[in-house]
Amino acid sequence: MSEKRHSPLDRVLGQLDHLDETNLQNLINRLAGERELFESIINTVREGILVITRQGVVEYANAEGMKMVGLKETDIGSAVLWKWIPDIAPVINMDGEEPEVDDQSSVTREIEMTYPEHRYVRVYMVPIEGFEDMDPHFVVILSDITKEVMSTEEKIESEKISSIFLLAAGVAHELGNPLNSLTIHLQLMERLLDKVEDDSVREKLERSLKICSGEVERQDGIITNFLEAIRPSPPDLKDVNLMEVIEAVLQVQEQELLNSKVSVEMEVGDEAPVIAGDTNQMKQVFFNIIKNAHEAMQEGGTLRIQARSDDDYFYIIFADTGEGIDKEDLASVFQPYYSTKSSGSGLGLMIVNRILREHGGQVAIDSKSGVGTAITLKFPKKHRRVRLLPQS
């Protein structure tokens, strides 16, 4: 028969009958101090630590645990874990209206949480042993693995995009070779025009050669612009006022917007959105977004551009009154060659996403079919780009 285990607290409580008032007060003070020390240590841990009953009632949570689950001090002792995180019940194989944890449940799973913020979490739950006289309790450890998951997804996406870049560059190169050959032969034909005696024939040939040369030059320009658009290149970081860049892009697209009777409304906060950025790449970003918004709207639509900020980031929001995007298509809009337009290349938002990442930013899209689309660009302020280098 195994010997019954006793906690240090059990041994202390067994001596209470032998302590006088002074020693008892000293003991209480010591226990209070040790509890405060242990809680301070646990609150420094970056993982969320919860203690729950078999019914899921949270009886203890460290600071990180309360933050990750969204609990307050007043919720301790009453909050039921799977009501705060509904996705956790099926993870630990529970069902029914009043789910309970099996006494011997020990679980390790990864879940996606959407409250109080979107994150990926590794859940480790194990029963507390050594306290036979109390109801079953469990320790739940929550580890935030969002960066790990996102970096893996970004790496896969980056490798996929790189292969597409290589393919596209190869195709553009193969198209460039015959265009160069056509240019050379057109130049030779142009030199031979002087030998044509019939003036009317010579004029027709000159006109045709001019059209052909213009078309070859135009196609060559399309290939050059395409390669510049998709080729990954490190940004040339300088101080850039994003609103000034947007205004420059709007000037280029002004006539097209006027022809479509699209109005543009701009709202700028108190702080000018000046970032460390590449002006040309920012023009590329804004051109793609404004062009998409323009094409999504019927005549008389409105494009609202807002600039906001908080302590660490600038936010530029482009909201149109266009056709919107179906919910099932939203997850694919940043995929290469994916387009909801019959004439779209499917590269615009992919390029926007790549450029924002290289600037340390993010792109978010919110859309409702028949109502419109809002694209939010998040840029780090310049002080956010500072990183401490390891000491040599």
PAVOLO-132799 format. One record per residue (C-alpha): residue number from 1; chain; residue in three letters; z, x, y. Coordinates in pm, whole numbers, always signed. Example, Ala and Ser with C-alpha at 12.3 -4.5 7.8 and 13.67 -1.06 7.14 Angstrom:
! PAVOLO-132799
+-----+--------+--------+--------+--------+--------+
| num | chaine | residu |     up |   east |  north |
+-----+--------+--------+--------+--------+--------+
|   1 |      A |    ALA |   +780 |  +1230 |   -450 |
|   2 |      A |    SER |   +714 |  +1367 |   -106 |
+-----+--------+--------+--------+--------+--------+
This chain:
! PAVOLO-132799
+-----+--------+--------+--------+--------+--------+
| num | chaine | residu |     up |   east |  north |
+-----+--------+--------+--------+--------+--------+
|   1 |      A |    MET |     +0 |     +0 |     +0 |
|   2 |      A |    SER |   -107 |   +142 |   +334 |
|   3 |      A |    GLU |   +156 |   +216 |   +593 |
|   4 |      A |    LYS |   +152 |    -16 |   +895 |
|   5 |      A |    ARG |    +29 |   +160 |  +1209 |
|   6 |      A |    HIS |   +240 |   +149 |  +1523 |
|   7 |      A |    SER |   +111 |   +210 |  +1875 |
|   8 |      A |    PRO |   +306 |   +429 |  +2121 |
|   9 |      A |    LEU |   +397 |   +107 |  +2303 |
|  10 |      A |    ASP |   +550 |    -35 |  +1981 |
|  11 |      A |    ARG |   +775 |   +270 |  +1951 |
|  12 |      A |    VAL |   +882 |   +241 |  +2315 |
|  13 |      A |    LEU |   +956 |   -130 |  +2283 |
|  14 |      A |    GLY |  +1168 |    -56 |  +1974 |
|  15 |      A |    GLN |  +1402 |   +151 |  +2192 |
|  16 |      A |    LEU |  +1452 |   -109 |  +2466 |
|  17 |      A |    ASP |  +1781 |   -232 |  +2316 |
|  18 |      A |    HIS |  +1925 |   +120 |  +2356 |
|  19 |      A |    LEU |  +1829 |   +174 |  +2720 |
|  20 |      A |    ASP |  +2056 |   +112 |  +3018 |
|  21 |      A |    GLU |  +1926 |    -39 |  +3342 |
|  22 |      A |    THR |  +1844 |   +293 |  +3506 |
|  23 |      A |    ASN |  +1650 |   +430 |  +3208 |
|  24 |      A |    LEU |  +1474 |    +98 |  +3167 |
|  25 |      A |    GLN |  +1357 |   +108 |  +3529 |
|  26 |      A |    ASN |  +1240 |   +469 |  +3482 |
|  27 |      A |    LEU |  +1045 |   +362 |  +3175 |
|  28 |      A |    ILE |   +881 |    +72 |  +3360 |
|  29 |      A |    ASN |   +782 |   +305 |  +3646 |
|  30 |      A |    ARG |   +641 |   +557 |  +3399 |
|  31 |      A |    LEU |   +439 |   +291 |  +3215 |
|  32 |      A |    ALA |   +305 |   +155 |  +3546 |
|  33 |      A |    GLY |   +202 |   +504 |  +3654 |
|  34 |      A |    GLU |    +31 |   +576 |  +3323 |
|  35 |      A |    ARG |   -155 |   +246 |  +3336 |
|  36 |      A |    GLU |   -276 |   +325 |  +3688 |
|  37 |      A |    LEU |   -388 |   +671 |  +3573 |
|  38 |      A |    PHE |   -573 |   +534 |  +3270 |
|  39 |      A |    GLU |   -745 |   +266 |  +3479 |
|  40 |      A |    SER |   -851 |   +528 |  +3735 |
|  41 |      A |    ILE |  -1001 |   +737 |  +3456 |
|  42 |      A |    ILE |  -1184 |   +441 |  +3299 |
|  43 |      A |    ASN |  -1316 |   +331 |  +3638 |
|  44 |      A |    THR |  -1485 |   +670 |  +3681 |
|  45 |      A |    VAL |  -1694 |   +611 |  +3366 |
|  46 |      A |    ARG |  -2054 |   +517 |  +3444 |
|  47 |      A |    GLU |  -2074 |   +277 |  +3150 |
|  48 |      A |    GLY |  -1945 |    -76 |  +3175 |
|  49 |      A |    ILE |  -1639 |   -129 |  +2954 |
|  50 |      A |    LEU |  -1524 |   -481 |  +2866 |
|  51 |      A |    VAL |  -1252 |   -609 |  +2634 |
|  52 |      A |    ILE |  -1325 |   -957 |  +2497 |
|  53 |      A |    THR |  -1167 |  -1202 |  +2258 |
|  54 |      A |    ARG |  -1348 |  -1344 |  +1956 |
|  55 |      A |    GLN |  -1450 |  -1638 |  +2178 |
|  56 |      A |    GLY |  -1598 |  -1400 |  +2435 |
|  57 |      A |    VAL |  -1331 |  -1435 |  +2705 |
|  58 |      A |    VAL |  -1330 |  -1119 |  +2917 |
|  59 |      A |    GLU |   -971 |   -998 |  +2932 |
|  60 |      A |    TYR |  -1046 |   -660 |  +3087 |
|  61 |      A |    ALA |  -1339 |   -497 |  +3266 |
|  62 |      A |    ASN |  -1367 |   -163 |  +3441 |
|  63 |      A |    ALA |  -1534 |   -138 |  +3781 |
|  64 |      A |    GLU |  -1880 |    -61 |  +3640 |
|  65 |      A |    GLY |  -1849 |   -342 |  +3385 |
|  66 |      A |    MET |  -1772 |   -601 |  +3655 |
|  67 |      A |    LYS |  -2064 |   -473 |  +3861 |
|  68 |      A |    MET |  -2311 |   -486 |  +3573 |
|  69 |      A |    VAL |  -2209 |   -835 |  +3459 |
|  70 |      A |    GLY |  -2145 |   -972 |  +3809 |
|  71 |      A |    LEU |  -1776 |  -1047 |  +3762 |
|  72 |      A |    LYS |  -1497 |  -1061 |  +4018 |
|  73 |      A |    GLU |  -1129 |   -980 |  +3969 |
|  74 |      A |    THR |  -1054 |  -1354 |  +3966 |
|  75 |      A |    ASP |  -1295 |  -1405 |  +3674 |
|  76 |      A |    ILE |  -1097 |  -1180 |  +3440 |
|  77 |      A |    GLY |   -917 |  -1387 |  +3179 |
|  78 |      A |    SER |  -1143 |  -1691 |  +3211 |
|  79 |      A |    ALA |  -1505 |  -1576 |  +3216 |
|  80 |      A |    VAL |  -1688 |  -1604 |  +2881 |
|  81 |      A |    LEU |  -1925 |  -1310 |  +2833 |
|  82 |      A |    TRP |  -2217 |  -1498 |  +2678 |
|  83 |      A |    LYS |  -2212 |  -1754 |  +2956 |
|  84 |      A |    TRP |  -2256 |  -1473 |  +3208 |
|  85 |      A |    ILE |  -2511 |  -1291 |  +2989 |
|  86 |      A |    PRO |  -2681 |  -1565 |  +2782 |
|  87 |      A |    ASP |  -2911 |  -1313 |  +2611 |
|  88 |      A |    ILE |  -2618 |  -1133 |  +2449 |
|  89 |      A |    ALA |  -2524 |  -1413 |  +2205 |
|  90 |      A |    PRO |  -2835 |  -1387 |  +1986 |
|  91 |      A |    VAL |  -2813 |  -1009 |  +2010 |
|  92 |      A |    ILE |  -2483 |  -1015 |  +1819 |
|  93 |      A |    ASN |  -2612 |  -1280 |  +1577 |
|  94 |      A |    MET |  -2412 |  -1577 |  +1703 |
|  95 |      A |    ASP |  -2518 |  -1938 |  +1724 |
|  96 |      A |    GLY |  -2370 |  -2280 |  +1786 |
|  97 |      A |    GLU |  -2228 |  -2443 |  +2098 |
|  98 |      A |    GLU |  -1905 |  -2240 |  +2083 |
|  99 |      A |    PRO |  -2011 |  -1908 |  +1932 |
| 100 |      A |    GLU |  -1746 |  -1670 |  +1801 |
| 101 |      A |    VAL |  -1772 |  -1308 |  +1699 |
| 102 |      A |    ASP |  -1710 |  -1220 |  +1338 |
| 103 |      A |    ASP |  -1389 |  -1016 |  +1305 |
| 104 |      A |    GLN |  -1580 |   -716 |  +1168 |
| 105 |      A |    SER |  -1883 |   -736 |  +1401 |
| 106 |      A |    SER |  -2009 |   -399 |  +1518 |
| 107 |      A |    VAL |  -2335 |   -412 |  +1711 |
| 108 |      A |    THR |  -2572 |   -179 |  +1894 |
| 109 |      A |    ARG |  -2869 |   -340 |  +2069 |
| 110 |      A |    GLU |  -3088 |   -298 |  +2374 |
| 111 |      A |    ILE |  -3142 |   -601 |  +2598 |
| 112 |      A |    GLU |  -3310 |   -688 |  +2926 |
| 113 |      A |    MET |  -3078 |   -840 |  +3188 |
| 114 |      A |    THR |  -3198 |  -1037 |  +3488 |
| 115 |      A |    TYR |  -2858 |  -1109 |  +3647 |
| 116 |      A |    PRO |  -2702 |   -992 |  +3874 |
| 117 |      A |    GLU |  -3002 |   -758 |  +3893 |
| 118 |      A |    HIS |  -3292 |   -672 |  +3669 |
| 119 |      A |    ARG |  -3204 |   -388 |  +3433 |
| 120 |      A |    TYR |  -3226 |   -271 |  +3072 |
| 121 |      A |    VAL |  -2892 |   -227 |  +2897 |
| 122 |      A |    ARG |  -2779 |    -78 |  +2567 |
| 123 |      A |    VAL |  -2495 |   -293 |  +2426 |
| 124 |      A |    TYR |  -2239 |   -142 |  +2189 |
| 125 |      A |    MET |  -1968 |   -374 |  +2058 |
| 126 |      A |    VAL |  -1694 |   -280 |  +1812 |
| 127 |      A |    PRO |  -1368 |   -448 |  +1706 |
| 128 |      A |    ILE |  -1042 |   -294 |  +1829 |
| 129 |      A |    GLU |   -843 |   -166 |  +1533 |
| 130 |      A |    GLY |   -475 |    -85 |  +1494 |
| 131 |      A |    PHE |   -327 |   -397 |  +1648 |
| 132 |      A |    GLU |   -268 |   -626 |  +1351 |
| 133 |      A |    ASP |    -28 |   -862 |  +1527 |
| 134 |      A |    MET |   -274 |   -972 |  +1793 |
| 135 |      A |    ASP |   -585 |  -1191 |  +1782 |
| 136 |      A |    PRO |   -910 |  -1002 |  +1717 |
| 137 |      A |    HIS |  -1039 |   -826 |  +2030 |
| 138 |      A |    PHE |  -1358 |   -629 |  +2084 |
| 139 |      A |    VAL |  -1470 |   -348 |  +2311 |
| 140 |      A |    VAL |  -1814 |   -399 |  +2464 |
| 141 |      A |    ILE |  -1975 |    -91 |  +2621 |
| 142 |      A |    LEU |  -2278 |   -148 |  +2846 |
| 143 |      A |    SER |  -2501 |   +153 |  +2920 |
| 144 |      A |    ASP |  -2771 |   +120 |  +3186 |
| 145 |      A |    ILE |  -3093 |   +261 |  +3037 |
| 146 |      A |    THR |  -3330 |   +122 |  +3301 |
| 147 |      A |    LYS |  -3451 |   +463 |  +3419 |
| 148 |      A |    GLU |  -3505 |   +576 |  +3061 |
| 149 |      A |    VAL |  -3708 |   +266 |  +2973 |
| 150 |      A |    MET |  -3905 |   +266 |  +3297 |
| 151 |      A |    SER |  -3989 |   +638 |  +3275 |
| 152 |      A |    THR |  -4122 |   +584 |  +2922 |
| 153 |      A |    GLU |  -4335 |   +289 |  +3035 |
| 154 |      A |    GLU |  -4461 |   +484 |  +3336 |
| 155 |      A |    LYS |  -4550 |   +782 |  +3117 |
| 156 |      A |    ILE |  -4752 |   +561 |  +2881 |
| 157 |      A |    GLU |  -4925 |   +393 |  +3174 |
| 158 |      A |    SER |  -4990 |   +728 |  +3343 |
| 159 |      A |    GLU |  -5153 |   +868 |  +3029 |
| 160 |      A |    LYS |  -5369 |   +557 |  +2994 |
| 161 |      A |    ILE |  -5476 |   +573 |  +3358 |
| 162 |      A |    SER |  -5551 |   +947 |  +3333 |
| 163 |      A |    SER |  -5788 |   +884 |  +3043 |
| 164 |      A |    ILE |  -5962 |   +615 |  +3249 |
| 165 |      A |    PHE |  -5992 |   +853 |  +3543 |
| 166 |      A |    LEU |  -6156 |  +1114 |  +3319 |
| 167 |      A |    LEU |  -6397 |   +857 |  +3177 |
| 168 |      A |    ALA |  -6484 |   +719 |  +3521 |
| 169 |      A |    ALA |  -6535 |  +1069 |  +3663 |
| 170 |      A |    GLY |  -6765 |  +1154 |  +3372 |
| 171 |      A |    VAL |  -6972 |   +839 |  +3426 |
| 172 |      A |    ALA |  -6992 |   +906 |  +3801 |
| 173 |      A |    HIS |  -7104 |  +1263 |  +3731 |
| 174 |      A |    GLU |  -7378 |  +1143 |  +3492 |
| 175 |      A |    LEU |  -7497 |   +896 |  +3756 |
| 176 |      A |    GLY |  -7497 |  +1170 |  +4018 |
| 177 |      A |    ASN |  -7737 |  +1396 |  +3827 |
| 178 |      A |    PRO |  -8037 |  +1157 |  +3826 |
| 179 |      A |    LEU |  -7965 |  +1069 |  +4190 |
| 180 |      A |    ASN |  -7991 |  +1437 |  +4280 |
| 181 |      A |    SER |  -8317 |  +1457 |  +4087 |
| 182 |      A |    LEU |  -8454 |  +1150 |  +4267 |
| 183 |      A |    THR |  -8362 |  +1303 |  +4603 |
| 184 |      A |    ILE |  -8552 |  +1621 |  +4523 |
| 185 |      A |    HIS |  -8865 |  +1434 |  +4412 |
| 186 |      A |    LEU |  -8850 |  +1205 |  +4713 |
| 187 |      A |    GLN |  -8842 |  +1512 |  +4938 |
| 188 |      A |    LEU |  -9146 |  +1656 |  +4756 |
| 189 |      A |    MET |  -9332 |  +1326 |  +4800 |
| 190 |      A |    GLU |  -9243 |  +1324 |  +5167 |
| 191 |      A |    ARG |  -9401 |  +1669 |  +5210 |
| 192 |      A |    LEU |  -9719 |  +1546 |  +5042 |
| 193 |      A |    LEU |  -9757 |  +1255 |  +5285 |
| 194 |      A |    ASP |  -9944 |  +1472 |  +5537 |
| 195 |      A |    LYS | -10226 |  +1505 |  +5284 |
| 196 |      A |    VAL | -10280 |  +1127 |  +5275 |
| 197 |      A |    GLU | -10576 |  +1060 |  +5504 |
| 198 |      A |    ASP | -10552 |   +679 |  +5521 |
| 199 |      A |    ASP | -10305 |   +599 |  +5800 |
| 200 |      A |    SER | -10214 |   +254 |  +5670 |
| 201 |      A |    VAL | -10146 |   +390 |  +5320 |
| 202 |      A |    ARG |  -9942 |   +675 |  +5467 |
| 203 |      A |    GLU |  -9733 |   +432 |  +5674 |
| 204 |      A |    LYS |  -9662 |   +215 |  +5368 |
| 205 |      A |    LEU |  -9563 |   +520 |  +5166 |
| 206 |      A |    GLU |  -9340 |   +647 |  +5448 |
| 207 |      A |    ARG |  -9171 |   +307 |  +5466 |
| 208 |      A |    SER |  -9117 |   +297 |  +5089 |
| 209 |      A |    LEU |  -8990 |   +655 |  +5080 |
| 210 |      A |    LYS |  -8747 |   +579 |  +5360 |
| 211 |      A |    ILE |  -8613 |   +276 |  +5173 |
| 212 |      A |    CYS |  -8581 |   +474 |  +4850 |
| 213 |      A |    SER |  -8408 |   +764 |  +5026 |
| 214 |      A |    GLY |  -8169 |   +524 |  +5194 |
| 215 |      A |    GLU |  -8083 |   +354 |  +4865 |
| 216 |      A |    VAL |  -8028 |   +689 |  +4691 |
| 217 |      A |    GLU |  -7802 |   +797 |  +4978 |
| 218 |      A |    ARG |  -7613 |   +468 |  +4960 |
| 219 |      A |    GLN |  -7561 |   +499 |  +4583 |
| 220 |      A |    ASP |  -7445 |   +857 |  +4627 |
| 221 |      A |    GLY |  -7195 |   +738 |  +4888 |
| 222 |      A |    ILE |  -7064 |   +469 |  +4652 |
| 223 |      A |    ILE |  -7005 |   +729 |  +4380 |
| 224 |      A |    THR |  -6834 |   +966 |  +4626 |
| 225 |      A |    ASN |  -6606 |   +692 |  +4756 |
| 226 |      A |    PHE |  -6531 |   +577 |  +4400 |
| 227 |      A |    LEU |  -6428 |   +926 |  +4291 |
| 228 |      A |    GLU |  -6213 |   +971 |  +4602 |
| 229 |      A |    ALA |  -6048 |   +637 |  +4529 |
| 230 |      A |    ILE |  -5953 |   +699 |  +4166 |
| 231 |      A |    ARG |  -5900 |  +1075 |  +4155 |
| 232 |      A |    PRO |  -5523 |  +1145 |  +4151 |
| 233 |      A |    SER |  -5437 |  +1383 |  +4432 |
| 234 |      A |    PRO |  -5095 |  +1480 |  +4571 |
| 235 |      A |    PRO |  -5028 |  +1313 |  +4906 |
| 236 |      A |    ASP |  -5042 |  +1527 |  +5221 |
| 237 |      A |    LEU |  -4707 |  +1415 |  +5359 |
| 238 |      A |    LYS |  -4672 |  +1383 |  +5736 |
| 239 |      A |    ASP |  -4497 |  +1137 |  +5965 |
| 240 |      A |    VAL |  -4693 |   +811 |  +5942 |
| 241 |      A |    ASN |  -4630 |   +489 |  +6133 |
| 242 |      A |    LEU |  -4733 |   +227 |  +5878 |
| 243 |      A |    MET |  -4800 |    -45 |  +6138 |
| 244 |      A |    GLU |  -5039 |   +183 |  +6325 |
| 245 |      A |    VAL |  -5230 |   +246 |  +6002 |
| 246 |      A |    ILE |  -5243 |   -129 |  +5929 |
| 247 |      A |    GLU |  -5379 |   -197 |  +6279 |
| 248 |      A |    ALA |  -5649 |    +68 |  +6226 |
| 249 |      A |    VAL |  -5752 |    -94 |  +5896 |
| 250 |      A |    LEU |  -5754 |   -440 |  +6056 |
| 251 |      A |    GLN |  -5990 |   -312 |  +6327 |
| 252 |      A |    VAL |  -6236 |   -201 |  +6057 |
| 253 |      A |    GLN |  -6214 |   -539 |  +5882 |
| 254 |      A |    GLU |  -6188 |   -743 |  +6203 |
| 255 |      A |    GLN |  -6543 |   -883 |  +6202 |
| 256 |      A |    GLU |  -6527 |   -991 |  +5836 |
| 257 |      A |    LEU |  -6198 |  -1170 |  +5899 |
| 258 |      A |    LEU |  -6338 |  -1339 |  +6210 |
| 259 |      A |    ASN |  -6650 |  -1454 |  +6023 |
| 260 |      A |    SER |  -6423 |  -1618 |  +5763 |
| 261 |      A |    LYS |  -6198 |  -1766 |  +6035 |
| 262 |      A |    VAL |  -5898 |  -1589 |  +5880 |
| 263 |      A |    SER |  -5611 |  -1542 |  +6126 |
| 264 |      A |    VAL |  -5370 |  -1250 |  +6103 |
| 265 |      A |    GLU |  -5007 |  -1278 |  +6212 |
| 266 |      A |    MET |  -4791 |   -966 |  +6241 |
| 267 |      A |    GLU |  -4413 |   -942 |  +6264 |
| 268 |      A |    VAL |  -4241 |   -607 |  +6317 |
| 269 |      A |    GLY |  -3867 |   -545 |  +6305 |
| 270 |      A |    ASP |  -3666 |   -343 |  +6553 |
| 271 |      A |    GLU |  -3723 |    -17 |  +6364 |
| 272 |      A |    ALA |  -4074 |   +130 |  +6350 |
| 273 |      A |    PRO |  -4170 |   +193 |  +5984 |
| 274 |      A |    VAL |  -4228 |   +567 |  +6003 |
| 275 |      A |    ILE |  -4241 |   +736 |  +5661 |
| 276 |      A |    ALA |  -4338 |  +1070 |  +5511 |
| 277 |      A |    GLY |  -4684 |   +971 |  +5387 |
| 278 |      A |    ASP |  -5054 |  +1049 |  +5357 |
| 279 |      A |    THR |  -5249 |   +858 |  +5624 |
| 280 |      A |    ASN |  -5574 |   +838 |  +5427 |
| 281 |      A |    GLN |  -5400 |   +715 |  +5114 |
| 282 |      A |    MET |  -5209 |   +457 |  +5316 |
| 283 |      A |    LYS |  -5540 |   +334 |  +5461 |
| 284 |      A |    GLN |  -5665 |   +299 |  +5105 |
| 285 |      A |    VAL |  -5359 |    +94 |  +5010 |
| 286 |      A |    PHE |  -5379 |   -142 |  +5306 |
| 287 |      A |    PHE |  -5758 |   -179 |  +5284 |
| 288 |      A |    ASN |  -5735 |   -291 |  +4919 |
| 289 |      A |    ILE |  -5453 |   -539 |  +4984 |
| 290 |      A |    ILE |  -5610 |   -693 |  +5296 |
| 291 |      A |    LYS |  -5950 |   -711 |  +5123 |
| 292 |      A |    ASN |  -5795 |   -891 |  +4823 |
| 293 |      A |    ALA |  -5612 |  -1134 |  +5052 |
| 294 |      A |    HIS |  -5933 |  -1202 |  +5248 |
| 295 |      A |    GLU |  -6134 |  -1272 |  +4932 |
| 296 |      A |    ALA |  -5862 |  -1503 |  +4795 |
| 297 |      A |    MET |  -5863 |  -1730 |  +5102 |
| 298 |      A |    GLN |  -6100 |  -2005 |  +5204 |
| 299 |      A |    GLU |  -6215 |  -2033 |  +5563 |
| 300 |      A |    GLY |  -5928 |  -2081 |  +5799 |
| 301 |      A |    GLY |  -5665 |  -1903 |  +5590 |
| 302 |      A |    THR |  -5374 |  -1706 |  +5730 |
| 303 |      A |    LEU |  -5256 |  -1354 |  +5645 |
| 304 |      A |    ARG |  -4899 |  -1280 |  +5751 |
| 305 |      A |    ILE |  -4790 |   -916 |  +5768 |
| 306 |      A |    GLN |  -4419 |   -845 |  +5808 |
| 307 |      A |    ALA |  -4230 |   -517 |  +5842 |
| 308 |      A |    ARG |  -3860 |   -512 |  +5750 |
| 309 |      A |    SER |  -3603 |   -246 |  +5669 |
| 310 |      A |    ASP |  -3257 |   -179 |  +5534 |
| 311 |      A |    ASP |  -3050 |   +140 |  +5524 |
| 312 |      A |    ASP |  -3276 |   +318 |  +5275 |
| 313 |      A |    TYR |  -3617 |   +148 |  +5264 |
| 314 |      A |    PHE |  -3899 |     -3 |  +5468 |
| 315 |      A |    TYR |  -4067 |   -318 |  +5333 |
| 316 |      A |    ILE |  -4420 |   -426 |  +5426 |
| 317 |      A |    ILE |  -4502 |   -779 |  +5310 |
| 318 |      A |    PHE |  -4857 |   -919 |  +5296 |
| 319 |      A |    ALA |  -4852 |  -1297 |  +5241 |
| 320 |      A |    ASP |  -5177 |  -1493 |  +5221 |
| 321 |      A |    THR |  -5256 |  -1864 |  +5187 |
| 322 |      A |    GLY |  -5519 |  -1805 |  +4920 |
| 323 |      A |    GLU |  -5584 |  -1936 |  +4573 |
| 324 |      A |    GLY |  -5287 |  -1756 |  +4422 |
| 325 |      A |    ILE |  -5266 |  -1604 |  +4075 |
| 326 |      A |    ASP |  -5181 |  -1787 |  +3754 |
| 327 |      A |    LYS |  -4845 |  -1698 |  +3603 |
| 328 |      A |    GLU |  -5003 |  -1565 |  +3284 |
| 329 |      A |    ASP |  -5223 |  -1327 |  +3485 |
| 330 |      A |    LEU |  -4945 |  -1176 |  +3699 |
| 331 |      A |    ALA |  -4831 |   -928 |  +3434 |
| 332 |      A |    SER |  -5181 |   -777 |  +3413 |
| 333 |      A |    VAL |  -5280 |   -738 |  +3778 |
| 334 |      A |    PHE |  -5191 |   -367 |  +3786 |
| 335 |      A |    GLN |  -5385 |   -294 |  +3466 |
| 336 |      A |    PRO |  -5708 |    -93 |  +3511 |
| 337 |      A |    TYR |  -6031 |   -295 |  +3517 |
| 338 |      A |    TYR |  -5840 |   -624 |  +3510 |
| 339 |      A |    SER |  -5963 |   -866 |  +3774 |
| 340 |      A |    THR |  -5947 |  -1243 |  +3827 |
| 341 |      A |    LYS |  -6263 |  -1219 |  +4041 |
| 342 |      A |    SER |  -6609 |  -1222 |  +3885 |
| 343 |      A |    SER |  -6722 |   -938 |  +4113 |
| 344 |      A |    GLY |  -6397 |   -739 |  +4119 |
| 345 |      A |    SER |  -6370 |   -384 |  +3982 |
| 346 |      A |    GLY |  -6010 |   -429 |  +3869 |
| 347 |      A |    LEU |  -5912 |    -92 |  +4022 |
| 348 |      A |    GLY |  -5773 |   -197 |  +4362 |
| 349 |      A |    LEU |  -5413 |   -284 |  +4273 |
| 350 |      A |    MET |  -5397 |     -9 |  +4012 |
| 351 |      A |    ILE |  -5481 |   +243 |  +4285 |
| 352 |      A |    VAL |  -5227 |    +80 |  +4520 |
| 353 |      A |    ASN |  -4959 |   +109 |  +4251 |
| 354 |      A |    ARG |  -5040 |   +476 |  +4183 |
| 355 |      A |    ILE |  -5033 |   +574 |  +4551 |
| 356 |      A |    LEU |  -4703 |   +393 |  +4610 |
| 357 |      A |    ARG |  -4544 |   +575 |  +4314 |
| 358 |      A |    GLU |  -4662 |   +910 |  +4446 |
| 359 |      A |    HIS |  -4492 |   +823 |  +4775 |
| 360 |      A |    GLY |  -4169 |   +728 |  +4595 |
| 361 |      A |    GLY |  -4228 |   +359 |  +4658 |
| 362 |      A |    GLN |  -4281 |    +42 |  +4458 |
| 363 |      A |    VAL |  -4509 |   -263 |  +4458 |
| 364 |      A |    ALA |  -4394 |   -617 |  +4385 |
| 365 |      A |    ILE |  -4615 |   -924 |  +4365 |
| 366 |      A |    ASP |  -4518 |  -1290 |  +4385 |
| 367 |      A |    SER |  -4781 |  -1557 |  +4354 |
| 368 |      A |    LYS |  -4824 |  -1927 |  +4289 |
| 369 |      A |    SER |  -5157 |  -2078 |  +4195 |
| 370 |      A |    GLY |  -5293 |  -2293 |  +4477 |
| 371 |      A |    VAL |  -5029 |  -2176 |  +4724 |
| 372 |      A |    GLY |  -5086 |  -1806 |  +4788 |
| 373 |      A |    THR |  -4977 |  -1453 |  +4709 |
| 374 |      A |    ALA |  -4716 |  -1221 |  +4862 |
| 375 |      A |    ILE |  -4732 |   -848 |  +4797 |
| 376 |      A |    THR |  -4430 |   -640 |  +4898 |
| 377 |      A |    LEU |  -4460 |   -264 |  +4942 |
| 378 |      A |    LYS |  -4132 |    -72 |  +4932 |
| 379 |      A |    PHE |  -4129 |   +272 |  +5099 |
| 380 |      A |    PRO |  -3832 |   +511 |  +5100 |
| 381 |      A |    LYS |  -3715 |   +624 |  +5440 |
| 382 |      A |    LYS |  -3754 |   +995 |  +5503 |
| 383 |      A |    HIS |  -3390 |  +1082 |  +5429 |
| 384 |      A |    ARG |  -3428 |   +924 |  +5082 |
| 385 |      A |    ARG |  -3685 |  +1188 |  +4988 |
| 386 |      A |    VAL |  -3433 |  +1472 |  +5029 |
| 387 |      A |    ARG |  -3327 |  +1618 |  +4695 |
| 388 |      A |    LEU |  -3067 |  +1889 |  +4634 |
| 389 |      A |    LEU |  -3207 |  +2192 |  +4452 |
| 390 |      A |    PRO |  -3005 |  +2348 |  +4168 |
| 391 |      A |    GLN |  -2814 |  +2659 |  +4261 |
| 392 |      A |    SER |  -2967 |  +2981 |  +4131 |
+-----+--------+--------+--------+--------+--------+
